[in-house]
Amino acid sequence: MNIIELLSGESKNVEYKVKRPEKSINYLKSVVAFSNSTGGYIIFGIEDKTREVIGIPEDTIFQEMDAITNAISDSCEPVIIPDVYPQTVDGKTVIVAAISAGKQRPYYIKSNGLTDGVYIRVSGTSRKADQTIVREMYYESEGRSYDEVVRTDLNISDEEIKKLCADMKKVAIANCKNDVQRQSVKTVTKNVLLNWGILAETKNGNIHPTNAYVFLVGRDAFLSKIQCGMFKGNTRAIFVDKRDYEGPLWRQVEEAFQFVLRNIRLGAKIEGLYRKDIYELPADSIRELIINAVMNCSYLKSSHVQIAIYDDRLEITSPGGLMPGVTIERMKEGYSQIRNRALAHAFSYMNLIEGWGTGIPRLIHEMKEYGLKEPEFIDMEIAMRINLYRASTDVKISNNEEISNHTGEEIRINEETNKETNKEITNREKILCEIYGSPDITQKQLAEKIGLSYAGVRYIMNQLQNEGIIERVGPTKKGQWVIKEKTDGYL
C-alpha cells in the first residue's frame, strides 16, 4: 500500500494505534487476524477515530520498533516475522508494522492457545475465529479440502456407486451443446471417483464415501442446501417467495437458477423462426455464479448458499470467504482457487463449468453490455457475496431487444392458460434436455423438475409429438421417450 491508502482510514487491511499499548494483546489480535487473512498494516502514531497524525517521539522510535517486533515474534504461533519500519507523515514519524498473509494457518496467540487465540478479520475488526474456521484453515494449510475428508462412519454399496456414475453421465450429456460433445462423454467408474476424491479406500481395503459424495448426492440435507428468497423492496423485511432446495447438488443448482429466472424481468427477441428469451440480467452468468457459490461453499459452517432477489439487485452469498492468495482485484482478472476440489472434478465432468477463472471477467463484461452497474463483490471474511444490480426501469440491450416489466413467473402462468408467451421455447428446451438425460422420465417428474404444472408439461409434450420432435416407444408405464433428428434450435 502507498501512504495515501495507509492514511485513508481503518479497513480490512489497516488498523491505527495512537501508541504502542502497554499490553501487547491489544494489537496481537490484529497481527494474528492479518496473518490468517490476506495480510495488513498496523500503524502506531495515528488516532483511529479522527485519523490525526500524533507521531512517535523521535528519541524512542527504534526502541518502540524493537518492542513491537519482539512482541509479535515471541507471542504468536507459528512464528510471525513482521516488517516494522518508520514512516514520515506530515512532518511526524509513525511506525508501520506490515504483516504478510501466512502460509501455515491457523496462527494464534500462544498465551491463549488454539481454542481462544485464533482471530480473523471481519469488516475492519479482529474477531475470534470459531472452531469450524480453525478446522478449515488446517485443511487448507495441509493442501487438503474438507470435501475430501473420508467418512469412515458411512458405508457405500456398489449399487449406490453405479447410480451416481450413471446420474452424472446423464447430467453431462444433457449439458452438452452438440452431438460431438455428447459422443465424447465417457462413463465414470469407481476408480475415477476414487481419483477425484469422491470415494476413498482405507488401509484395510474398504471403500468409503468422502464428504464430497455426501454433499454431491444431497445425503446431508442440513448442510447441502440452497436457500432462495424473493423480497419486497430492498431489504429482507418482507418475503414474497421462499424456497429451500435439497437433493443432488446439480439439481439444486438448476432449481435455484430457475427460481431466479422466474422472478426477474423477461423479454424476447426473434431469431429466425424462434423466440429467444432475454432476461434483464445475463442468465448464463447467473447460473455460473450459483455453481461457483456451491463449489466454493464452506460446508464446515452451519449456513447455506443463499440467493436473494430484491427490487434493486440479485444477491448471491456463499459461506466461506476468499481463499488464501485470492483478492477481489485478482478475482476480477480471472484468478481463482477452488475450496472443494473433489466437487470441482464432478462439476467439470458434468459440463457445469466451462472454463476456470473466466466467469467473473465474463460477468463484468456482460453487465457492461447490458448497460448495468458493475457487479459488487463483498468479502465478508466468513462469506463471499456478489450483488448484481437490476435496472430501475425496463432495460434496453440493443435497438431491437428490450426487457419487459414481466417476470418469468408471470409468463409461466400465462403459458399454462395457453396464451401466447415468450417462455414456451425455453420450456421446450428444458423438457428435451431432461428427456435426453432420462428417457424414462414421466410427465409428472418433468413438471416437478422444471417448475411447470402437469397440464403445462402435457400440452408442450403433445406439441413436440405432433411436430415429430419426440416419440414414445414401448408400453405406457415402462416405455421411453425418443428424441428424433428434428431438433435444430432446441438442443
N, C-alpha and C positions, 0 to 999 in steps of 0.2 A: 504494500500500500504506500502511496505517496503521502506527504504531510497533510495535504488538503483532505484526503479521505480519513486519515487518522484523527483529524480535528473536527470532523463533521458530526460527531455525536456518538454516544454509545450504541452498539448494534450487536448483531450476532457474533461479529469478529473483533469488536473493540470494547474495552472497558477502561474507565478512568478511576484513579485514586488520587486524592489530594496529596497524600504522602504514604510512605510505606507503613502499613498498620503494625502496631506492636505485636499483635497476634497474627502470625503468617497464615493461619487457617482462613482468614478473611479474603485472601486473594488466591490461596492454593486451590480452592474450589473451582475458580475460573481457569486456572492453569490446567487442571485435570480435565475440565469440560472442553477446553480448546483442543487438548491432545486427543480426546475421544471423539471430537467432531472434525472440523475442517481447518483447525488452527486459528490463531488470533493474536491480539496485541493487548497488553495491559500497560497503560501509560500512567506513570506516577508523576504528580505535579500539576494535575488538571482537576478542577472541581466538576463532578459529574453532572449536576443539575444545570449550572449556568455555563459550563464549558469555559470558565475563566481560567487562564493560564496562571497558576500560582508559582510554579517552578520549584526546584530543589536547590537549597543553599549550595553555592559553589564549593565550599570547603568540606562538604560531606558527600559529594557526588560519587566518588569512587568507593567510599565506604558503604554507601547505600546500594550501589550496584553489586558489590561483593555479597552483601547480606541477602539480597534478592536471589542471586544466583545460587548461593549455598542452600537457602531455604527450599528452593524448588528442587535442586538436585538431591538433597538429603531426605526430603519428606514425601516424595512420590515414588510409586512403584507401578510398572517398570520405571527405570530412571529416566527423567526428563531433563534434557540439557537445553536451557533457553538461550536465546541470543539477546543479551542485555547490553544496551548502548545508550549514550546520551544524545539528545536532540535539542537544538536551539529553536525556540518558538517565540516570536515577538520579543526577542532580546533576553528571554529567560531559558533556563535549561531544565528539560524534563528527562525522565528515564523511560525508555521503551523496552519492554520485555516481550520479545517475539517468540511465540510458541508454535511449533510446527505440528501439523496433524500427525499423530502417532501411527506406527505400523504394528504395535504389539498390544492393541487394545484387549481388554479394558485397562485403563490407567486409573489409579486410585490413590487416596491419601493414606499413607502407611498406618498412621495412628488410628484411623477409623476402620481400617480393614476393607475387604471386598464387599461386605454386607452394607456398610454405611458410607464408604469412602469414594464411590464411583459417581461422577457427575457428568451431565451433558448440558449442552447449550440449547435453550428454548426461548425464542423471542427476545433475545438480548439479555437473558438472565441465566445463571447457572443453577441447575436443579438436580437433585439426587435422582440417579437412574434406578428404575425398578429392576427386579431380577430377570424379567424377560429380555430387557435391553442388554443387560450384562451377558446373558447367555448368547444372544445373537452376536455380540462383539467377540466372544470366544470362538464361535464357529467361523466368523469372517477372518480372524487372525490366524486360524488353523487351515485356512484355504478350503473350508467346507461350507456347505449351505444347509440350513435347517431342514429343507425338504429331502436331503439325502440321508438323514438320520434313520437308522434301521429300527423298525417296530417289532422287536422280538416278542412283544406281548400279543402280536396278532399273527394269525396263520393265513395262508392263501392257497387256494386249490388250483389245480391245473385248469379246471373249467373257468374259474374267475380270470386267470391269466389269458386264456384263449378269448374270452369275451372282451376283455379290454383291448387286446390286439385287433380283434375284428371291428370293434366300435371305432377305434382310432383310424383304421383304414377307411371305413365308411365316411368319416368326417373329412379325412384327407382328400378322398375322391370328390366329395361334394364341394370342397373349396377350390378344386382345380378350375382353371379358366378355359381349358380347351381339351380336346381328346388326347393330344400329345402328352400333356401333363398327367391326365388320368391314367394313361397306359404306363407311365413311368413310376407310379406309386407302388412301392414294394411292400410286401407283407411284413408286419412287425412280429418278432418272435420273442420268446422268453430271454434268450441271450441278448437281444437288443435292449430289452427293458433292464436287464442287469447292467449292461454297459452304460445306459443312460442314468442309472441310479434310481430308477423307479422300483426296482426289486433289488434285493441284496442276498448274498449267500454267506451264511455264518460259517465259522470254523468247522462245525460238525456236519456241514454239507446241506443244512436245511435252508430252504428259500423262504424269506420273509418280505413283506411289503415295507417300503420306506414311507416317510411322511408324504412324499410326492404322490404315491399311489393313493393314499388316504384322501388327500386333497383333490386329486385328479378325478376320482370317481365319486366324490362327494360323500365319502363314508363318514366323515366328521361333519355333521350338519351344522354344528355350532361355529366352527372356525371357517369352514369352506362355504361362504355365503356372500352374495352381493345384495346390498340393500339399495333400493331405488325409491325416490320420492319426488313428487311434484308439489310445489308450494305456491300459494297465492302471495304476490308481492315479491320482495327481495330478501326476505328473512324466513326462518323456519318456524314462524309463529303459527301459520295455518296450513294444514295438509289439504291438498286437493286429491292426490292419489298416492298410495304407498304399496310397494311390493317387495317381498323378500324372495330371492331366487336361490334354490338349493339344487342338489344333484350334481352330475358331472360338470366339471368346470367349463368345458366347451359349450355345453348347453346354457349354463349361467351367462356366459358372455353373450351368446346370441339373444337370449331373452332380455337381458339388460339393454342391449343395443336396440332391440325392437321397442322397448319401453321408451327410450329416448326419442326414437323416430315418431312414435305415436303422439308425442307431446311437444314437438316443436313444429314451427310453421312449414308448410309444404306447398310447392307449386309444381309446374311441369313445363317441359319444352317438347317439341315434336322432332323426332329423328327418324326420317323415312316414314314407315307405316306405324311406328310405335311412339307412345308417350314415354318420356323419361322423367322420373321424379327428381326434383331439385329442392333440396332442403335448405333452410336458412343457414345452417352450419354444415361444413364438409362432412358427409356421412362416413366416408372411408376413414377419415382421421379420428372420428368419434369412436369407431369400432376398434381402431388400433390403440387408442388411449385406454379403453376398457381392458383390452388384452394386456397392455403394459402394466396397468394397475393390478391385475390379477397375478401376473408373473413376478412383480416386484413387491407384492404384499408381504409384510412380516407376519407370518402365521403364528409367531410366538405371542403376539399381542391378542388381547381379548376383544378386538374390534374387527370390523369388516370393511371391505371395499364399499364405498358409498357413492352413489350418483344422485345428485340433487339438481332439479330443474327449477329455476326461478324466472320471474318475468324478464330479468335483465341478463341472465347467464346460465350456462351449464357448468356444474361444479363436480369434478371427479376427484375423490380423495382415497388414497391408498395408505394403509397403516405402514409405518416404517419410513424414515427419512431417506435422504440421498445416501448412496453407498460411498465408502471411503474413496477419495480422489475425484468424486463427481461433484461438480458445481453447476448451478443453473446456467452460467455462461457457457461452460463446456458442453452441457446437455443441448443447448440451442445450436451448437455447432455439429452435433451428431455423435458426441461421445456418450457411451453408455456402459453400464455394468449390470449384470443380472444377479438379483438376490437369490432366486430359486432356479438353480441350473438344471435340475432334473426336469422340472416343469417346462423350462425353456426348450429342452430337447423335444418333449412331447408336442408342444405348441408349434414348433418349427416343422416337425414331421406332418402335422395335420394342416399345414399351409395356413396357419393363423398368423404367422409372421412372414412378412415379405423380405425385409432387409434390416439387419441390425443397425440401429442408430439413425435410420433415415426418417423415422416417424415424426420427431419433433421439428426438424427443419422443414419437412413437407407440410406439417400442420401450420407453421408460421407463414409459409408461402401461400397456402390455400386460404387462410384467414385474410391475408392481404388481398388476394384475388377477389374475395367476396366483399371487399371494402369494409371489413370489420376490424375492430381493435385487436392488437396483437395479444395472443393468449397470456394470461397471468400465471406465473409459476411461483408457488409459495412453499418454501422448505420450512416445515413446522418442526423439524428435527425428529419428532415422533411420528410424523406422517408427511406425505407429499400431496399437495393439492394443485390442480390445474383448473383454471377458470376460462371458459370460452364465452366471451360476451356477445349477446344477441343484439340485433339491431332494434332500436326502439320503434321503428316503423317497418313497412314492407321493404325487403331487401331486393335491390336490383343488381343482378350479377352481370348481365350484358344487355345489349339493346333488345334482345328477343327473349330473355329469360327473367322471370320475376318470381319471387316467393310470395304467395298469398298469405292472408292472415288466418288460414285454417291450419289446424294441427292434424297430424296423421290419424289421431283417434277419431276426429270428426269425419275424415274422409273414409275411414274404415266403416263407420256406422252407415254412411251413405251407400257404400258398396253393398252392404248386407241388405239394404232395401232396394237393391237392383237399380240404383241411379247411376248415370254415367259419372265415373270418378277417375281420378288420376292414380289411384292406388292399385287398380286391378292388375296392371302389368307386373308390378313388384311382387304381388302375392302369387301370381302365376310362376314367377321365377323361384320364389321360396318353395312352393309346392313341388316344382320339378327338381330342385336341389335335394329336397327331403326324399323324394321318390328314388332319385339316383343313388343316394346313400343307403336307403332302406326300402327295397322294392315291395316288401310285405307290409309296409306301414298301412294302418287303417285311416279312414277319413276322420274318425274321432281323434286319433292320435295327431293327425295333421292339424286339426283345429286347435288342439292344446298347444302344439309347438309354435305355431305362427301367430296365435292370438286372434283367430277368426272364429265365428260361430260355426257350428256343424253345417248349418244351411248354407253359409257363405262358401265353405270349402266344397260342398257337394255341387253348388252352382258352377264354380270355376272348373272342377273336375269334369263335369258334363261338357263344358265348353271345350276343354282340352281333348276329350274323346271325340267330340263331334268334328273337331278340326284335324283329327288324325295325328295328334302330337303324342298321345299316350294310348295304351291299350291294356285291358285287363285280361290276364291269361290264367287259366286254371279255375278250380272250384271257387265258389263265392267266399267261403270262410278262409280257405288256405291258399288262395290264388296270389298272384303278384302283379304289380304294375310294371309295364314295359314302356320305356321311352323310345319312340321311333325316331327316324332320321330327321324329321321335320321339326327341328328345334332351334334354328337360327334366330338369334335375337333374344333367346331365353337362357341358354347355357353356354 
